[in-house]
Amino acid sequence: MAMKAEKIEALITEALPGARVTITDLAGDGDHYAAKVVFDGFKGLPRVKQHQIVYQALEGRMGGELHALALQTSHKESDS
């Protein structure tokens, strides 16, 4: 079963209070998303660790309910 963008955003913002999350459905099928997560708590962490934190927030749904997630993380809005 596909996962709604709102659910992805809710899981991330619940795990990372204050995070600014933007979710885009890439294929219109509810299975392929892009997420941009800006979170002050990422400051000083390598990108890999930032991504691991977001995947942990998804509580094991990657590969099941959520098929694909292109992830962009940053600790500040202007960083890409």
Secondary structure, 3 states (H helix, E strand, C coil): CCCCHHHHHHHHHHHCCCCEEEEEECCCCCCEEEEEEECHHHCCCCHHHHHHHHHHHCCCCECCCECEEEEEEECCCCCC
